Amino acid sequence: MIIVVSPAKALDFESPWATQKNSKPALIKRSEELVDVLSGKSPDQLGSLMSLSDSLAELNFERYQDWSTPFTKRNSRPAILSFNGDTYTGMNASESFSEEDYDYAQETLRILSGLYGVLRPLDLIQPYRLEMGTKLETEHGNNLYEFWGSSLTESLGKALKESPGEKVLINLASNEYFKSVHTEELGFPVMTPIFLDRKDGGDYKTVSFYAKRARGSMASWIIRNRISQCQQFEEFSENGYKFCSERSNEQSPVFIRTNS
């Protein structure tokens, strides 16, 4: 079983490391190709490419000027401790993971990334901003989906073959990022959990903020409890969610929550 999640725009490169374990990204040579293109752009060009404010454009210009290999503990940080968005708030790895949990996450969790392709949680990264949907022209095509091609799918397929438990890809990523995975080439089934919330007697619906946190919470639950079979997902009950058999199917288990 392999879990995939999206990265986050917000980054944390300041707080203490919750674990000293670390590894190197497998696709770093491809990342260097992208940085070669990005470091040649001005702040204005980066701002236009990524729809950034002037201050964010300047920040990311400086990031790409400073980006360099080799990655070390002085200039980099493990991916799972670097991303700071809603999914990672829900995951809460720095406070809830044991050293054994980090080891298990390294086997079972993958983070899709516009710059790094596929990351294991302990892979070192340097600060960046590059969303998967960015229309960055390279010699491989007009956008990042064309740049990465089938390489992310191949990486996930290899990880699935070597993973513990049932051979299924658990998709907890956004549509923008999961589009980079060619599911028809994967060779393994995909399961995409859905989280629905209801408030004040209204209809159940996906609320982006809640869904992102729920994805992180589910990823953490899988890792901490060593979940290895799809049938076990019916037991998920973190943060008030419960499995809804009436709305679910094998590919998309649905979890509902009523908010007061």
Buried (B, 14 or more C-beta within 10 A) or exposed (E): BBBBBBBBEEBBEEEEEBBEBBBEBBBBEBBEBBBEBBBEBEBEEBBEBBEBEEEBBBBBBEBBEEBEBEBEEEBBBBBBBBBBBBBBBBBEBBEBBEEEBBBBBBBBBBBBBBBBBBBBBBBBBBBBBBBBBBEBEBEBBEBBBEBBEEBBBBBBBEBBEEBEBBBBBBBBBBEBBBBBBBBEEBEBBBBBBBBBBBBEEEEBEEBEEBBBBBBBBBBBBBBBEBBBEBEBBBEBEBBEBBBBEEBBEEEEBBBBBBEE
